[in-house]
Amino acid sequence: MDFEYIILKKEDHIAELTLNRPRKKNALNYSMMKEILAAVDDVSKDSTMRVMVVTGSGDSFSAGGDIRFPELRAGKINPRHAEEMWVRINEEGFPPGQLLTIAHEAIIALRQLQKPVIAMMKGDAVGGGFGISLACDMRVAAPNTRFLIGYPRVGFVPDFDESWMLPRVIGLGKALEIMMTCEFIGAEEAYRIGLINRLVPLDKLEEETRKLAKRLMSIPPITQRMIKQTVYAGLESDLRSSVLLALACNGVIMRSRDHHEAIMALAERREPVYKDANLLFDET
């Protein structure tokens, strides 16, 4: 599958999606979001892929929405109201509703992908770029990584997934502080508050991210999927419902060939070889 604004590479059961507009600091436009959606769909259907990594090319993760600030500063664009501003300032000229619809679809697809998703981060993650990192399950970052919500600087409420996801990742008070102060959050602070999982040297970023990805592959694919299902469903349910869902998931897992392989590999003191997460034993 050919893409213009992203790169999708598959190797060693790891799918790596790279936001690829380095001259624009990987700013997000309609076409890029559409390509992200297509890439996630491709990885979702590829049973050989066990983990997905999302990263940015060049020196940034993503600068967020592709807004033509030079034209604004030069007075070439007069943002008389928000609707006109977003129609005229986003590079491709799509109406804001259409742009946000495809962005939301891509964010939801990343969140709902039934495989672990790791954001491999360096440089700035601003606005929608911050939102993409939050749509990933885990974040591994270099010391030069910075986070910024950004939207309130132009008078907007965060409208990707930040308002929903950020409080769930770092807590209500800190999330509100980050959204309302519009201050950059450096990598060390992000690590301290739990926004990133691992803080690693820049020259070790890819190596350490791949180590984490391979570690995630030590459990059966069906278990990966159902851990994500139970954890994210639990964010919106009560304790009893969450426990019952986990029990139901284990009932399905117990009938899977990969569960049997995990048990036998443990008993035989060898590495497991998972073949088909969806293949269940016949009940006859």
N, C-alpha and C positions, 0 to 999 in steps of 0.2 A: 504494500500500500504506500503510495507516494504522498508526501505532505510538503507544504510550502513553509509553514510557520513552526512546525515541530519536527522532532526526529524521534522515531520509535525504533529502538534496538532491542533484539532478543538474544540472550546468551545465558547458558547455564541455568535455565529455568527462571531467569530474572528479566523482566521487561523494563527497559529504561526509557521513559518519556522525557525528552528535553525540550523545554520552551526555547525556540531558536530564532530570536530576533535580537542578537547581541547589540546591534547599533542603536536599538530602541530600548535597551535594558530589559528586553523580553516583555515589553508592554503588551497588554492583552487587547486584541480586537476581535471582531465577530468571527472572522475566518479562523483565527487561532483557537477560539473556544469551540468552534464546530469541529476542528481537527482533533482537539483533546477528547471531545465526546466520541468521535469515531475510533480513536486509538484505545480508549477505555473499553469500548464495545468489542474491539478486536481482541484485546487481552482477556476480557471476560469469557470469550468463546474458545480461547486457546488453552486446552487442558494441560499443555506442557509448561505453561507459565505458572509459577508458584508465588512469586512476589513481584510487585510493581514499584519502581523507583521513579520519582518525579523530581526533576532538577532544571536548572537554567543554564544556558550557554553564556560564555563571556564572564563578566565580573559581577553579575546580579542574578538573583533568583527571578524576580519580576517586579517592575516598577508600577504595576497595576494598570488601570485603564489607559488607553492610548489617547492622551489629551494633548492638543497642540498648543502648549503653553507659549512657545515663541510668538505665535500669531496673536495670542492674547496680549502679551507684553508689548507687542508692536502696534497694538490698536487695530489690527486687521479683522478681529472678531469682537463683536460687541455683545456680551452675554446678557441680553435684556431680561431674560427669565430662564429658569432651569431647563425647560423643555427645549427651547431653541438652542441653548448652550450645548446640550448633549447631542442634538442632531448635527450641529455644525462642527463641534470640536472633535468628536471621535473620528479617527482618520478615514474610515470607510463610509461615513455618513449615514449609518443605519439609525433609524429611530431608536430612542432609548429603550422602549418596551421590547423591541425585537432583540436588541443587544443583550439586555438583561435576561430575557427568556432563555437564550442559548447558553448564557453564562451559568444560570441556575441549573439548567439541565446537565451541564458538564460537571458542576460542583456536586450535584446529587449523585451522578454516575460514579464519580470518584469515591464518595462516601459509601455508596452501596456496593462497590466492587467486592465480590466475595473472596478476595485475596488480600493479604496485608499490603498496605501502601505506605512507603517511606518517602518523605520529602528530604532530599539531599541538598543542603542549602549553603550558599555563600552570598555575600553582598546583601543588597536590600530586598526586602519583601514588603511591598507597599500596597495598601488598598486591596484590590482584587488579588494581587500576588500573595498577600497575607492570607486572604481567604482560601486560596488554593492550598497553601501549606496546612491550614486548619482542616481542610477536607481529607488530608492524609492521616493515617492512623498514628504515625510516629514521625519525628523530625530529628535528623542528624545535621548538625551545623558546624561551620568553621567559625573561628573567633571574629571574623570581619562581618558576620551576619548581623543585620539590623531589621527590626520590625516597626512598621508604622501603619496605623489604621488610616489616617489621611482624610477620609471623607468629610469630617466636620470642618476641615480647613476651607472647603468650598461650600459649607453649609448643609451637607447631606448627612443622613444617618447611614451607618454601614449596611449595605444591602446585598452582600454576597451571603456568606454563612457566619460572619463574625459575631453578630449579636446573639446567635443561637449557640455557636460552638465555643467561643472564647470563654464565657463563664463556666462552661462544663470542663474545660481544660485547666484553667488556672484559678477559678473561683470568682464569685460575683464582684467583690469590692475591687480587686485588682483589674478585672476586665473593664469595669466602669471607669477606673482611673486611666487606663490606657486609651479607651475610646474618647474620653472627654478632654484629656490634656493634649492629645495630638503630639506626643513626644516620641522620638525614636527610642526603642528598647534594644539595647545592645545584647550581644550573645551571652555574656556572663550573667546579666540580669535575667534574660530569658531562660537560661538553664536553672538559675536559682528558684524561679517561680514555677518551674515545671512546664514551660512553654515548649522547650526542646528536650528531647530525651538524652541526647549525647552531644557533648561539645568536644570536638576533636581538632587537631592541627589541620590547616588548610591542605598541606601536602599529603595528609592521611585521610582526607575526606572520603574519597571514593573507596579506598581500601576498607575503612571502618564501616562504611555503609554496606558494602558487600558482605562483610563479616556478619553484620546484623541480619541481612537478608538470608544468608545461608543458615544462620541459627534459627530463624523463623521457619525454615524448611525442615527442621528436625521433627516436627509433629505432622500427623497426616493432614492432607488438604481438607478433608471433610471436617476435621477438628478446627482448622484455621477458620473455615467459613462459619462454623457454628459458635465459636468464641466471639467473632465479630457480631453475629446475629444477637447473641444473648446480651453482650455488653451494651450495644447501641439501643436495643429494645428496652434494656433496663433503665436507660436514661429517662424514659417516658412512662415507666410502669411502677407499680408497687412491689414490695419485696416478695409477697406470695406469688404474684404472676411471674416475676423474674425467675424464682426457684422452679416453678412448674415448667417454664419454657426450657430451662437448663436440663431438667429431668427428661423432657420429651426429646431434646436433642441427643442426649446420651442414649436413649432408647433406639434412635436411628443409627447412631455411631456404632453401637454394639453389634449391629447386623452387617457392618461394612467389612470388606476384605482388608482395607487399609488398617482398621482397628486390629484385626487378627494378626496382620503383619507386624504391627507395633508390639503386640504382646509377645509374639514368637521371637522377634529380634531382641527384645529385652531379656527373655529367658535364655536365648542362645548367645548373648553377649556379642552381638554384631550390629552393624548399622542397618536400619530398616530400608527397604526398597518399596516405595509406594508407587502403585501402578494406576489405579483408577478410583478416584475419590467417590464416584457415583455408583460403582458396582457393588451391589449387595449380594450376600449369600442367598441362594434359593431356599425358600421355606419348605419346599417339598422334600 
